[in-house]
Each structure stands twice: as C-alpha cells, then as structure tokens.
Amino acid sequence: MMLKTIAVLGGGPGGLYAARLLKLSHPEAQVTLYEQGVPEKTFGFGVGLASRTQRNLRLADTASLDAIVAASHPHDMSMRVGDQHVQLAHGELLAIGRATLLGVLQRFAQDAGVQLRFDERRSVGDLDADLIVAADGINSTTRTELADDFKPDIAEGRGLYLWCGTEFALPSAVFTPVTTEHGSFVAHAYPYASDRSTFLIETDESTWRRAGFEDTTRDTPATQTDQASLDYLQDAFSDALHGHRLIGNRTRWMRFRTVHCGTWHTGNVVLLGDAAHTAHYSIGSGTKLAMEDAIVLDRAITAADTLDEALDAYEQDRRPAVDHLQSIALRSMLWWDSFPDRMTTMPVEQLMLAYMTRAGKVTVERFADSAPHVARRGVAAYAAVREDDVPPSGDLVDWILGRPLIRGSRRFDGRVVPHEIGAEPTVHRVDVGATAAWGDDADRVISELPPAEIYLLVGPADRESLLNRFDFAERLRHATGALVAVDLPADRRADAAAALVSERADLVTFTD
Ligand SMILES: Cc1cc2nc3c(=O)[nH]c(=O)nc-3n(C[C@H](O)[C@H](O)[C@H](O)COP(=O)(O)OP(=O)(O)OC[C@H]3O[C@@H](n4cnc5c(N)ncnc54)[C@H](O)[C@@H]3O)c2cc1C
C-alpha cells in the first residue's frame, strides 16, 4: 500500500514509537508528528517495562530497545508491611524516567526521518494526511470529537491515587501500606534512575475525605501540585522514604479512568495507546500497551493492500490482548482498592502470594517456582504449619485443597466440600451471575443477604466469572465474617488453590 503522508497526533511513547516504525517501513512517506508540549517540560516520573515487553520491543526495533535498556534502571520487587519485609528476585524488571524514555524515542524518530513538531496542538480536523494516527493520550480530543464513531465508554475507579517522586533510588520496587489517624494509604514505589524513584500512592475515598484532601484537591489549580497532600504523605511514608522528600510535578489526587472504545478506527483515523484504551497502573502496562499497539499497527499497514483492511486487521489482531490485559488490570485495581481489609489479617508472605495471584495470571505453583521461600512461608501461614511441612511446588495444589478447616464446632477434613452442603439449613446459596464483586450492584446484593453460617457462591463456569466469584467471596468474608464456599469447574483446581491460600474463599465445591 502506498502512503504518501502520515500524521501522528501526540508525542507520548505510543505516538513517537509508531512514527518511527511507520517511517522505517514507509521510507518514501512524509511522517509528521505533532506534540502540544515542548521536550524539556515533560510531565511524569518513572514507568516500568517488564521482560516480555522488552522482548516484543526488541523484535520490532532492536536499536531503540537497546538505547531504552541502556537508559533504564533494573530493580527487584518487595513488599513491606510494618516491620515485615519480603524480597523477590525478579531479574528483568526495568524502569525508566518518562522524560528519558521520550528523549530516546524522539531521537530515534528523528533519526528515522520523522518530522517532530513540538508546541503544536492540533485536532484531526486540521490535519490532511493519508493516515492519521491519534495517540493523543487518555484525554484524547480525537476520541471525543469523533465519539459517535469511536463510541467511548469511560469508567472511573472508586479509589484515589497520586503520582509523585523522590530524589533517591529505592533498593527495590516496594508495595507498602501505612495507616494514619485518617485511614490507610498504599505506596507502589520503584527506582527508575540512580537518584530517583516513583511513588504512586493510593487511598480510599473516606480516608481521602477524612484527611481533608477533598479540600486541598479543590483548592489546587490544575497546573500545580497539591503540596499539602505531599507534605502529609511525606510524613506518613517517612520510613519508606528514608527521610527524603516527595516531589510533585502537577501532582494531584485523581481517580483512575478505564477507557474502552467500540472501535479504534474510522475513515483514515486510528486510535492508539491511552486514547484507545487504558489499564490500571498497578499492572504497569500503559506504556507497554501503547508501544505494542504501534508495532501491530505498523505490521498491519505493511501487510495489507488497502487502509481499510489494514486498520481492520490492526484492531482484530490487537483487541484480544488489550481486552485480556484490561480484565487483569480491573481485577488488580479492585484488589488494591480493597487492600486495607487484608493488611490486618495476613502475614506479609501470604499477602505477597495473594498479590501475585490476584488477577488470575500467576498460579501458586508458578510463584513457588520463582520465589520458593516466600511462597512456602505464605502457604505455611495459610495452613498454620511450619514452613518445612509445606510440600514442593509440584504437589502444592492438592495439598492446599486438602488442608482441614475448623470453625467453631464445625470441622472440614479438606477444603473441597460436596454440593449437598447447599441443602443444609445454615447454608445460603447465592447466584452471583455477572454481578461485579465491587460496585453498587454488589453492595446491594450483600446488604440484602440473610444471615448464614456458610454462603455458597454459584454462577457461570467461564474463567472470568469464576475469578469474579472469588473476588465476591473475599468481600463477603470481610463483610459478614461467615465462611464462604465457591462453586467452580473441576478442572480449575489451580484457581481454587490460589483463592484458598489468599483467603479469598474458605471452601470450594467442584462441578464436572
Ligand atoms: C499514575 C500513573 C502511573 C503510571 N505508571 C506506569 C508504569 O509504571 N508503566 C507503564 O507502562 N505505564 C504507566 N502509566 C501509563 C502511561 O503513562 C501511559 O499509559 C502511556 O504514557 C500512554 O502512552 P500514549 O502515547 O498513549 O499517551 P501519552 O503518553 O499520554 O501521550 C499523549 C501525548 O499527546 C499529546 N497531545 C494530546 N493532545 C494533543 C493535541 N491535540 N495535539 C498535540 N499533542 C497532543 C500530549 O501532550 C502527550 O504528550 C502510568 C499512568 C499513570 C496515570
């Protein structure tokens, strides 16, 4: 396909990377990128790049990935709760300052022959090109202007977060909660340069109000930092900060917005990156998704005969991966929103196990293979045994399912109970259906439940529904203090083990 002119709107990671790849694959085309900002005034702190992302970027463009890796900061992961601390060797996690990443991508786009036009805010209506790539970020005006075509759906999370930094490198990435007189705050923090770390701090709405942040948010102009909140958090996280200060850059409390669109292309305009979709920051995937979109778009355009075919292929190819990540990200967001509930009940190794398996992506056995010591201690805490009594990872699933449970006068010899339990008078069966575990519908279902000794949650057999059922079960356990059993297909034993060990459910029933 011959493309003479390509316009890219937005010079974030998605736009810059797409511009470079498209120019490399269409050397004869004129590729122009418009960015409203100026390079030295970039907003943001560090972003993370996981190992699989690095592999994908390497396959698409080795030279730019090498430069990104050279400018990045490697780190391990850890979790700290009070004075308990666990460390995971992770090997290939990298983080890079957003400004540094953009600097590398600008240089590589320019080297390929892309015209970079900074300080130029444009809308699709101003642009005349064979192809317009709209990579104009989460507040995309392209998506809004063409909303009838793109059919965006934007959902706001319940919790609040702010993004800030500090002037020293943490020894590893860390998840750490603190409790103040107003409630709980959790920091996700990671080093991204030898003298810088990102601090992403979140809290629930009532804590936010009690701490007076509704007022400070209202009183902070959009272009400034909410200094009162930073001062408060600097004090609250003084241990994790080792006495350093928190620094802001237009830092203010926000609610995460998850963007979905009915379609990503119309005519010669195609959405890419945050403009098309977002995924909660707790899985650190926004930059990855934007850059991988660019890879798939470039391939689709190179392979197809017409632009329509190419944009169709881009969307068809890319949607399943994006949908999958968005569902994991949603589960992760909800896990963090409800984090304070778990803090008081689990030792840190078990909490780490719950964290790693929270989105259904990592099984207990896989985690035990990568971090045997942490996993064994977490499993030992679940089973109330010594670490030495926990079997090797290959035998873990059956062992976890076989642990006894004693509650009051009831004793269960293992965690798998027969369906008939649903007929007992003290057991209440709840068809969760498609009700999301958090949200107004779930609040209503839970508030209307009659008291019971055991709740048995049933619903559709597909994996998304059953993972949702476990999230629902965890909420119900905390809300009622009752035992909660979850029904699931018999071939989902690994999911059952992960949920039991993470205290999302107490018991399971299996359906063939
Ligand atoms: C708190 C937080 C933490 C995050 N942490 C991570 C992380 O650890 N790892 C990770 O991978 N991702 C992270 N992200 C997500 C990441 O920042 C974004 O997903 C990513 O930058 C998306 O890239 P993009 O190119 O689509 O859009 P953006 O990076 O937002 O770029 C869009 C660009 O378009 C420009 N623009 C907008 N409108 C116009 C216009 N009309 N004309 C000209 N220019 C315009 C903007 O100035 C901007 O430069 C985080 C996000 C948040 C909110």
The ligand as an SDF file (V2000), in Angstrom:
LIG
                    3D

 53 58  0  0  0  0  0  0  0  0999 V2000
   -0.1900    7.2340   37.9040 C   0  0  0  0  0  0  0  0  0  0  0  0
    0.2120    6.5470   36.6390 C   0  0  0  0  0  0  0  0  0  0  0  0
    1.2860    5.6680   36.6880 C   0  0  0  0  0  0  0  0  0  0  0  0
    1.6750    5.0160   35.5450 C   0  0  0  0  0  0  0  0  0  0  0  0
    2.7090    4.1190   35.6180 N   0  0  0  0  0  0  0  0  0  0  0  0
    3.0280    3.4210   34.5340 C   0  0  0  0  0  0  0  0  0  0  0  0
    4.0400    2.4150   34.5690 C   0  0  0  0  0  0  0  0  0  0  0  0
    4.6700    2.1590   35.5790 O   0  0  0  0  0  0  0  0  0  0  0  0
    4.3080    1.7160   33.4520 N   0  0  0  0  0  0  0  0  0  0  0  0
    3.6580    1.9930   32.3040 C   0  0  0  0  0  0  0  0  0  0  0  0
    3.9290    1.3400   31.3250 O   0  0  0  0  0  0  0  0  0  0  0  0
    2.7240    2.9300   32.2080 N   0  0  0  0  0  0  0  0  0  0  0  0
    2.3810    3.6580   33.3020 C   0  0  0  0  0  0  0  0  0  0  0  0
    1.4120    4.5980   33.2210 N   0  0  0  0  0  0  0  0  0  0  0  0
    0.6850    4.7950   31.9710 C   0  0  0  0  0  0  0  0  0  0  0  0
    1.4370    5.6090   30.9600 C   0  0  0  0  0  0  0  0  0  0  0  0
    1.8230    6.8510   31.4940 O   0  0  0  0  0  0  0  0  0  0  0  0
    0.5150    5.8160   29.7550 C   0  0  0  0  0  0  0  0  0  0  0  0
   -0.2850    4.7040   29.5910 O   0  0  0  0  0  0  0  0  0  0  0  0
    1.3390    5.9980   28.4920 C   0  0  0  0  0  0  0  0  0  0  0  0
    2.0920    7.1580   28.5940 O   0  0  0  0  0  0  0  0  0  0  0  0
    0.4210    6.0520   27.2720 C   0  0  0  0  0  0  0  0  0  0  0  0
    1.1380    6.4670   26.1450 O   0  0  0  0  0  0  0  0  0  0  0  0
    0.4200    7.2720   24.9860 P   0  0  0  0  0  0  0  0  0  0  0  0
    1.4920    7.5350   23.9900 O   0  0  0  0  0  0  0  0  0  0  0  0
   -0.7820    6.5440   24.5490 O   0  0  0  0  0  0  0  0  0  0  0  0
   -0.1280    8.6050   25.6260 O   0  0  0  0  0  0  0  0  0  0  0  0
    0.5990    9.7500   26.4430 P   0  0  0  0  0  0  0  0  0  0  0  0
    1.8930    9.2920   26.9960 O   0  0  0  0  0  0  0  0  0  0  0  0
   -0.3840   10.3220   27.3620 O   0  0  0  0  0  0  0  0  0  0  0  0
    0.9370   10.8250   25.3180 O   0  0  0  0  0  0  0  0  0  0  0  0
   -0.0260   11.6070   24.6700 C   0  0  0  0  0  0  0  0  0  0  0  0
    0.6440   12.8410   24.1380 C   0  0  0  0  0  0  0  0  0  0  0  0
   -0.2410   13.5210   23.2840 O   0  0  0  0  0  0  0  0  0  0  0  0
   -0.0870   14.9080   23.4700 C   0  0  0  0  0  0  0  0  0  0  0  0
   -1.3150   15.5410   22.9830 N   0  0  0  0  0  0  0  0  0  0  0  0
   -2.5690   15.3720   23.4750 C   0  0  0  0  0  0  0  0  0  0  0  0
   -3.4570   16.0600   22.7440 N   0  0  0  0  0  0  0  0  0  0  0  0
   -2.7520   16.6690   21.7570 C   0  0  0  0  0  0  0  0  0  0  0  0
   -3.1140   17.5240   20.6730 C   0  0  0  0  0  0  0  0  0  0  0  0
   -4.3800   17.8460   20.4730 N   0  0  0  0  0  0  0  0  0  0  0  0
   -2.1580   17.9840   19.8630 N   0  0  0  0  0  0  0  0  0  0  0  0
   -0.8610   17.6440   20.0880 C   0  0  0  0  0  0  0  0  0  0  0  0
   -0.4550   16.8390   21.0830 N   0  0  0  0  0  0  0  0  0  0  0  0
   -1.3910   16.3530   21.9080 C   0  0  0  0  0  0  0  0  0  0  0  0
    0.1720   15.0370   24.9580 C   0  0  0  0  0  0  0  0  0  0  0  0
    0.8290   16.2450   25.2680 O   0  0  0  0  0  0  0  0  0  0  0  0
    1.0380   13.8200   25.2320 C   0  0  0  0  0  0  0  0  0  0  0  0
    2.4040   14.1030   25.1110 O   0  0  0  0  0  0  0  0  0  0  0  0
    1.0010    5.2700   34.3380 C   0  0  0  0  0  0  0  0  0  0  0  0
   -0.0530    6.1720   34.2870 C   0  0  0  0  0  0  0  0  0  0  0  0
   -0.4710    6.7870   35.4280 C   0  0  0  0  0  0  0  0  0  0  0  0
   -1.6340    7.7220   35.3630 C   0  0  0  0  0  0  0  0  0  0  0  0
  1  2  1  0
  2  3  1  0
  2 52  2  0
  3  4  2  0
  4  5  1  0
  4 50  1  0
  5  6  2  0
  6  7  1  0
  6 13  1  0
  7  8  2  0
  7  9  1  0
  9 10  1  0
 10 11  2  0
 10 12  1  0
 12 13  2  0
 13 14  1  0
 14 15  1  0
 14 50  1  0
 15 16  1  0
 16 17  1  0
 16 18  1  0
 18 19  1  0
 18 20  1  0
 20 21  1  0
 20 22  1  0
 22 23  1  0
 23 24  1  0
 24 25  2  0
 24 26  1  0
 24 27  1  0
 27 28  1  0
 28 29  2  0
 28 30  1  0
 28 31  1  0
 31 32  1  0
 32 33  1  0
 33 34  1  0
 33 48  1  0
 34 35  1  0
 35 36  1  0
 35 46  1  0
 36 37  1  0
 36 45  1  0
 37 38  2  0
 38 39  1  0
 39 40  1  0
 39 45  2  0
 40 41  1  0
 40 42  2  0
 42 43  1  0
 43 44  2  0
 44 45  1  0
 46 47  1  0
 46 48  1  0
 48 49  1  0
 50 51  2  0
 51 52  1  0
 52 53  1  0
M  END
$$$$
